Amino acid sequence: MKNKLSIVGGLVILIVIILWILFITLTRSSKDWNFIQSVGGIKTEKPLETEDGFYLPVICNVSGLDSVTVKPKGVNSALFCLKTKTTITKDKIYLTVITGYSLFDNPDRKCKAVRIGKLKPGNYKVFYKDNKSDEHRIGEFTIN
């Protein structure tokens, strides 16, 4: 009888873990430009230099509670900014915001600075890029 209870308990825990992983995976998505505009927009600030290279501050609140570059059109209280995907091509930096929902922990609704690594001196342009539209320029900076 004890073995059956242990097996059933183990199966329940395994099913809960699988469902949790599926939930996180299925609710994670990259957001398009229209969504970013609907939650208040996005912008960047001057990169911060660290031992690991440069970090680019990204200002975006996916909850729709802050007006970053435009007035938000709605509120998404359950949505969180999980990460900002970065791609660098020569002097262009492309950003894409990845959002999702959380069950247990409480991640931030505001996007964080992203590591852009070691950069050569020069002028850099920052764009928002998604799969549905053209690139949208959101900032620029110079590295001396």
C-alpha positions in Angstrom: 0.0 0.0 0.0 2.9 2.4 0.8 4.5 1.6 -2.5 1.3 2.5 -4.4 1.0 5.8 -2.6 4.6 6.6 -3.3 4.1 5.8 -7.0 0.9 7.9 -7.2 2.6 10.8 -5.4 5.5 10.7 -7.7 3.3 10.6 -10.8 1.3 13.6 -9.5 4.5 15.6 -9.0 5.8 14.6 -12.4 2.5 15.6 -14.1 2.6 19.0 -12.3 6.1 19.6 -13.4 5.3 18.7 -17.0 2.2 21.0 -17.0 4.3 23.8 -15.5 7.0 23.5 -18.2 4.3 23.3 -20.9 2.6 26.4 -19.5 5.8 28.4 -19.5 6.8 27.3 -23.0 3.4 27.8 -24.6 2.8 31.3 -23.1 6.2 32.7 -24.1 6.2 34.8 -27.3 8.0 37.5 -29.1 6.0 40.6 -29.4 5.4 42.6 -32.6 5.7 46.4 -33.1 2.0 46.9 -32.8 2.0 45.3 -29.4 5.0 47.4 -28.2 3.2 50.5 -29.3 0.0 49.4 -27.6 1.8 49.1 -24.2 3.5 52.5 -24.4 6.4 52.1 -26.7 10.1 51.3 -26.3 13.4 53.3 -26.2 17.0 52.8 -25.3 19.5 54.8 -23.3 23.3 55.2 -23.6 25.1 51.9 -23.0 26.8 51.2 -19.8 30.4 49.9 -19.9 31.3 47.0 -17.6 34.0 44.4 -17.3 31.8 42.1 -19.5 31.4 44.7 -22.2 28.5 47.0 -22.8 24.9 46.8 -21.5 22.1 48.6 -23.3 19.3 49.9 -21.1 15.9 49.1 -22.6 13.0 51.1 -21.4 9.7 49.2 -22.0 6.9 48.2 -19.7 4.8 45.4 -21.1 2.0 46.0 -18.5 0.9 49.1 -20.3 1.2 51.2 -17.2 4.0 53.5 -18.4 4.1 55.9 -21.3 7.6 55.5 -22.8 7.2 57.0 -26.3 3.4 56.8 -26.9 0.3 56.7 -24.7 -0.6 53.0 -23.8 -3.9 51.7 -25.2 -4.5 49.0 -22.6 -3.3 47.2 -19.5 -1.8 43.7 -19.3 -1.5 43.0 -15.6 -0.5 39.3 -16.0 2.1 39.8 -18.7 5.8 39.9 -17.9 8.9 40.9 -19.8 10.9 37.7 -19.7 13.9 38.8 -21.8 15.0 41.0 -24.7 16.5 39.1 -27.6 19.5 41.0 -29.2 21.1 40.6 -32.6 24.0 42.7 -33.7 24.9 43.2 -37.4 27.8 45.6 -38.0 26.6 49.0 -36.7 22.9 47.9 -36.2 21.5 46.4 -33.0 18.1 44.6 -33.3 15.9 44.1 -30.2 12.9 41.8 -29.8 10.9 41.7 -26.5 9.9 38.2 -25.3 6.9 38.1 -22.9 5.1 35.4 -21.0 3.1 34.6 -17.9 4.3 33.5 -14.5 2.7 31.0 -12.0 5.1 31.1 -9.1 7.8 33.7 -9.3 7.1 37.4 -9.9 9.3 38.6 -12.7 9.4 42.3 -13.7 7.0 43.8 -16.2 9.8 46.2 -17.2 12.5 45.1 -19.6 16.1 45.1 -18.3 19.3 46.2 -19.8 20.7 43.7 -22.4 24.3 42.7 -22.8 25.6 43.8 -26.2 29.2 42.8 -25.5 32.4 44.5 -26.6 31.8 47.1 -29.3 34.3 48.9 -31.5 34.2 52.7 -31.4 31.6 54.1 -33.8 28.0 55.1 -34.2 25.3 52.4 -33.6 21.6 52.5 -34.5 19.1 50.4 -32.4 16.0 48.9 -34.1 13.0 47.0 -32.9 12.6 43.9 -35.2 9.8 41.4 -35.4 8.7 38.8 -37.9 5.6 40.7 -39.0 6.9 44.2 -40.0 10.0 46.1 -41.0 12.6 47.3 -38.6 11.7 50.3 -36.4 14.4 52.7 -35.2 14.2 53.2 -31.5 17.6 54.8 -30.6 21.2 55.4 -31.4 24.4 56.0 -29.6 28.2 56.5 -30.1 31.0 54.6 -28.6 34.3 56.6 -28.3 
